[in-house]
Amino acid sequence: MSTRFIIALIIVFFTFSVSLKAQNCTEFYKEGECQTKYIDNYKLSGLSKNYYLEIGKTVTYEVVLYGEFEIRIQCCTNEDYNPIRFKIKSSENGNIIYDNKYNNYINNLNLLLDHTELMSIEISVEPKKKKLKNDKVCIGMAIYFEK
């Protein structure tokens, strides 16, 4: 076999295995820590998202959050990769509305808005274990609305 063929095979194999790993994040927000107990009055929203995120990187998700409904936002990942940091910002002026860093990295937030508003949610993973720093991980962000 030629060297080019072997190199091409290695590249195809690596690309395929990385894409398979990323596909495992499908509906991650419905699993593990993202499953919220005692939410009888809430309905999981189609606005919920999954991300395959590199450690140390930040993803930003713009979402319309509806006023006059109680909203629960819950972020999760595999336990080894905690904590997750998430910030909610006003898309209008960039002001930070909430940062879980100042609340011991709690993974959920309940809020009630006076009016419908476009918000940015920034999510990053800041694991305490140094050996995980170069990994990628599934992140789930479940958004629930009051029924």
JODARA-V329563 format. One record per backbone hydrogen bond with DSSP energy under -1.0 kcal/mol. NH is the residue of the N-H (numbers start at 1). CO is the residue of the C=O. E is the energy in kcal/mol with one decimal. If there is no record, write none. Layout:
# JODARA-V329563
nh->{NH & NH}
co->{CO & CO}
e->{E & E}
This chain:
# JODARA-V329563
nh->{6 & 7 & 8 & 9 & 10 & 11 & 12 & 13 & 14 & 15 & 16 & 17 & 18 & 19 & 20 & 21 & 22 & 23 & 25 & 26 & 28 & 30 & 31 & 34 & 35 & 42 & 43 & 45 & 48 & 49 & 51 & 53 & 55 & 56 & 57 & 59 & 61 & 63 & 65 & 68 & 71 & 72 & 73 & 74 & 75 & 76 & 81 & 82 & 85 & 87 & 88 & 89 & 90 & 91 & 94 & 97 & 98 & 100 & 102 & 103 & 105 & 106 & 109 & 111 & 117 & 119 & 120 & 121 & 122 & 123 & 124 & 126 & 128 & 132 & 133 & 135 & 137 & 139 & 140 & 141 & 142 & 144 & 145 & 146 & 147}
co->{2 & 3 & 4 & 5 & 6 & 7 & 8 & 9 & 10 & 11 & 12 & 13 & 14 & 15 & 16 & 17 & 18 & 19 & 22 & 23 & 25 & 27 & 28 & 31 & 32 & 39 & 145 & 143 & 45 & 141 & 139 & 137 & 135 & 125 & 54 & 123 & 121 & 119 & 117 & 113 & 111 & 144 & 109 & 142 & 107 & 140 & 78 & 79 & 124 & 122 & 98 & 120 & 95 & 118 & 90 & 88 & 88 & 86 & 99 & 100 & 100 & 103 & 73 & 71 & 65 & 63 & 89 & 61 & 87 & 59 & 85 & 83 & 82 & 129 & 130 & 132 & 53 & 51 & 76 & 49 & 74 & 72 & 43 & 70 & 41}
e->{-1.8 & -2.5 & -2.6 & -2.4 & -2.2 & -2.4 & -2.5 & -2.6 & -2.6 & -2.7 & -2.5 & -2.5 & -2.2 & -2.3 & -2.2 & -2.0 & -2.1 & -1.9 & -1.6 & -1.7 & -2.3 & -1.9 & -2.1 & -1.8 & -1.6 & -2.3 & -2.8 & -3.2 & -1.5 & -2.2 & -2.4 & -2.7 & -2.8 & -1.3 & -2.2 & -2.4 & -2.3 & -2.8 & -2.8 & -3.3 & -3.2 & -2.4 & -2.7 & -2.8 & -2.9 & -2.4 & -2.2 & -1.4 & -3.1 & -2.2 & -2.7 & -3.1 & -2.5 & -1.8 & -2.2 & -3.2 & -1.7 & -2.1 & -1.6 & -1.7 & -2.4 & -1.2 & -2.1 & -2.9 & -2.5 & -3.1 & -2.7 & -2.8 & -2.5 & -2.7 & -2.4 & -2.5 & -1.1 & -1.3 & -1.8 & -1.8 & -2.5 & -2.9 & -2.8 & -2.9 & -3.0 & -3.0 & -2.4 & -2.2 & -3.4}
